[in-house]
Amino acid sequence: MAKVDVYNLQKEKVAETEIADSVFNAEIKEHLVRDVVVWQLAKRRQGSAAVKNRSKVKGGSAKPWRQKGTGRARAGTSRSPIWRGGGVIFGPQQRDYGYRLPKQIRRQALISVLSQKFQEGKLLILQDFNLETVKTKQVVELFKTFGVNKAVLVAEDNRELSLSARNIPGALAVNQNGVNVYDLLKYDYLMLSDASLKKIEGALEK
């Protein structure tokens, strides 16, 4: 098991902790990471685009004129797709773009991204995120102290941290249950509290 330094908010080393190789130093499986990113983005699609077909547009179903003798083409309804104001043929309908993805694939993809962060030196372990008040400036100063521009901040339910980070474009504060592949790839660094580190390991270790 590898050892990593644990820092306080002033970037002072306060301890060392061991991290599980099976979670933070495993083989990176890029194909699984791609599968999970596509799955996450598909689930986020609204699927609300829709048009009216001939059964939904306004208009009567009565025959506009008699079949023969008028010199005009035959017509059975004013809602025909070839008429102005008629229904749309093969247009989009509301749908759910989400689909099922096996839990083991999601687990391996998350392990791959966590391992990549560690191997690239972009995993930072903090003793805790005990902020005194709700103040955006505190998170800005934290980023300056650690030389970070974009990071996911992971701690147990922490109201002060969540509210302080929400107005910073490069910060995303979540608890350990909110850690996911897409967000970890979107942000450069992963800053974990020591307690959240242990809980993530416990959830992902075999």
Secondary structure as UniProt FT lines:
FT   STRAND          2..7
FT   TURN            9..10
FT   STRAND          13..19
FT   HELIX           21..24
FT   HELIX           30..44
FT   TURN            54..56
FT   TURN            78..79
FT   TURN            81..82
FT   TURN            84..85
FT   TURN            89..90
FT   HELIX           103..119
FT   TURN            120..121
FT   STRAND          123..126
FT   HELIX           136..146
FT   STRAND          151..154
FT   HELIX           159..165
FT   TURN            166..167
FT   TURN            169..170
FT   STRAND          171..174
FT   HELIX           176..178
FT   HELIX           181..186
FT   STRAND          189..193
FT   HELIX           194..204
//
